Amino acid sequence: MKAYAIYLGAAVAEIAGCYAVWAWLRLGKSIFWVVPGVASLLLFAFLLTLIESRFAGRAYAAYGGVYIATALAWLWLAEGGRPDRWDLIGVAICLVGAGIILFGPRAA
């Protein structure tokens, strides 16, 4: 469960950082939105280094499912859009895949 907490923190940091750039370029917000956005993206990168994995690629692959779930939560909570059943089915599939990648038995 520690890995999912780290992944959740990383996903929120990544989405917030990217959203800051989106807000600047697409919503007409001040360029100063980019400053906390860059800090948030640095936090995202740091958090992924905390994942217990021998290979970065495996850690990033498992992160993908959590990122997708968090992005849909952002859609709902921050932007006011409501995920539909296809979003929910898709994210469930992604989370199962992330769990298999992260927790699957591996030879030492």
C-alpha positions as CSV (number, residue, x, y, z in Angstrom):
1,M,0.0,0.0,0.0
2,K,3.0,2.3,0.5
3,A,3.7,2.1,-3.2
4,Y,0.1,3.2,-4.1
5,A,0.4,6.2,-1.7
6,I,3.7,7.2,-3.4
7,Y,2.1,6.8,-6.8
8,L,-0.9,8.8,-5.7
9,G,1.3,11.6,-4.5
10,A,3.3,11.5,-7.7
11,A,0.2,11.6,-9.8
12,V,-1.3,14.6,-8.0
13,A,2.1,16.4,-8.3
14,E,2.3,15.6,-12.0
15,I,-1.2,16.6,-12.8
16,A,-1.0,19.8,-10.8
17,G,2.3,20.7,-12.5
18,C,0.9,20.0,-16.0
19,Y,-2.3,21.8,-15.1
20,A,-0.4,24.9,-14.1
21,V,1.1,25.1,-17.6
22,W,-2.3,24.3,-19.1
23,A,-3.8,27.2,-17.1
24,W,-1.1,29.6,-18.3
25,L,-1.3,28.6,-22.0
26,R,-4.9,27.6,-22.4
27,L,-6.8,29.5,-19.7
28,G,-5.0,32.8,-19.9
29,K,-3.5,32.6,-16.4
30,S,-0.4,34.5,-15.4
31,I,3.0,33.0,-16.4
32,F,3.7,32.9,-12.7
33,W,1.5,29.8,-12.6
34,V,4.4,28.0,-14.1
35,V,6.6,28.4,-11.1
36,P,4.6,26.2,-8.7
37,G,4.0,23.9,-11.7
38,V,7.7,23.3,-12.2
39,A,8.1,22.7,-8.4
40,S,5.3,20.2,-8.6
41,L,6.8,18.4,-11.5
42,L,10.1,18.1,-9.6
43,L,8.2,16.6,-6.7
44,F,6.6,14.2,-9.1
45,A,10.0,13.0,-10.4
46,F,11.4,12.7,-6.9
47,L,8.5,10.7,-5.6
48,L,8.8,8.1,-8.3
49,T,12.4,7.4,-7.1
50,L,11.0,6.2,-3.8
51,I,9.3,3.2,-5.4
52,E,11.0,-0.1,-4.5
53,S,11.8,-1.5,-8.0
54,R,15.0,-2.8,-9.5
55,F,14.1,-1.1,-12.8
56,A,12.8,2.4,-13.4
57,G,10.7,1.3,-16.4
58,R,8.7,-1.1,-14.3
59,A,8.1,1.5,-11.7
60,Y,6.9,3.9,-14.4
61,A,4.7,1.3,-16.1
62,A,2.9,0.5,-12.8
63,Y,2.5,4.2,-12.2
64,G,0.5,4.6,-15.4
65,G,-2.6,3.0,-13.9
66,V,-2.6,5.1,-10.8
67,Y,-2.0,8.2,-13.0
68,I,-5.0,7.4,-15.1
69,A,-7.2,7.0,-12.0
70,T,-5.9,10.3,-10.5
71,A,-6.4,12.1,-13.8
72,L,-10.1,11.1,-13.8
73,A,-10.4,12.2,-10.2
74,W,-8.9,15.5,-11.2
75,L,-11.4,15.8,-14.0
76,W,-14.2,15.3,-11.5
77,L,-13.0,17.2,-8.5
78,A,-10.9,20.1,-10.0
79,E,-12.6,20.6,-13.4
80,G,-16.2,19.7,-12.7
81,G,-16.4,17.0,-15.4
82,R,-18.0,13.7,-14.4
83,P,-16.3,10.5,-15.5
84,D,-18.7,8.2,-17.4
85,R,-18.9,4.4,-17.2
86,W,-16.4,3.9,-19.9
87,D,-13.9,6.0,-18.0
88,L,-14.5,3.9,-14.9
89,I,-14.2,0.6,-16.7
90,G,-11.0,1.7,-18.4
91,V,-9.5,2.9,-15.1
92,A,-10.4,-0.4,-13.4
93,I,-8.6,-2.3,-16.1
94,C,-5.6,0.0,-15.8
95,L,-5.4,-0.4,-12.0
96,V,-5.5,-4.2,-12.3
97,G,-2.7,-4.0,-14.8
98,A,-0.7,-1.7,-12.5
99,G,-1.2,-4.1,-9.6
100,I,0.0,-7.1,-11.6
101,I,3.1,-5.1,-12.7
102,L,3.9,-3.9,-9.2
103,F,3.1,-6.9,-7.1
104,G,3.6,-9.8,-9.5
105,P,6.0,-12.5,-8.2
106,R,9.5,-12.0,-9.6
107,A,12.6,-14.1,-9.5
108,A,15.4,-12.5,-7.5
